[in-house]
C-alpha cells in the first residue's frame, strides 16, 4: 500500500509543477508535467485496484 501513497504524492508534485509552469508561461513543459502526473496517478490507481481486488 505504501507504493500507492508514494505514487500519489509524486503525481501531486507533478501537478504542482504543472501549475507553476502554466503561471510562468511555459506551456510546453506544462504538457509534459500533465503527462507525467497522469502516469503516476494511473499507476497508483491500477495498483490500488489490484490490491483491493485480492482482498475481496
C-alpha positions as CSV (number, residue, x, y, z in Angstrom):
1,X,0.0,0.0,0.0
2,X,3.0,2.3,0.5
3,X,3.7,2.3,-3.2
4,X,0.2,3.7,-3.8
5,X,0.8,6.6,-1.4
6,X,4.3,7.4,-2.9
7,X,2.9,7.3,-6.5
8,X,0.0,9.6,-5.4
9,X,2.4,12.1,-3.8
10,X,4.6,12.1,-6.9
11,X,1.5,12.7,-9.0
12,X,0.6,15.7,-6.8
13,X,4.2,17.0,-7.1
14,X,3.9,16.9,-10.9
15,X,0.5,18.6,-10.8
16,X,2.1,21.4,-8.7
17,X,4.9,21.7,-11.3
18,X,2.2,22.0,-14.0
19,X,0.6,24.9,-12.1
20,X,3.9,26.7,-11.6
21,X,4.8,26.1,-15.3
22,X,1.5,27.5,-16.6
23,X,1.8,30.5,-14.3
24,X,5.2,31.2,-15.7
25,X,4.0,30.8,-19.3
26,X,6.0,27.7,-20.2
27,X,3.1,25.7,-21.7
28,X,5.2,23.1,-23.5
29,X,6.7,21.9,-20.2
30,X,3.2,22.1,-18.6
31,X,2.0,19.5,-21.1
32,X,4.9,17.2,-20.2
33,X,4.2,17.6,-16.5
34,X,0.5,16.8,-17.0
35,X,1.5,13.6,-18.8
36,X,4.0,12.6,-16.1
37,X,1.4,13.4,-13.3
38,X,-1.2,11.4,-15.2
39,X,1.2,8.4,-15.5
40,X,1.8,8.4,-11.7
41,X,-1.9,8.7,-10.9
42,X,-2.8,6.0,-13.3
43,X,-0.1,3.7,-11.8
44,X,-1.3,4.4,-8.3
45,X,-4.9,3.7,-9.3
46,X,-4.1,0.4,-11.0
47,X,-2.0,-0.7,-8.0
48,X,-4.8,0.3,-5.6
49,X,-7.4,-1.6,-7.6
50,X,-5.2,-4.7,-7.8
51,X,-4.5,-4.7,-4.1
52,X,-8.2,-4.2,-3.2
53,X,-9.4,-6.9,-5.6
54,X,-7.3,-9.5,-3.9
55,X,-8.8,-8.7,-0.5
56,X,-12.4,-9.4,-1.6
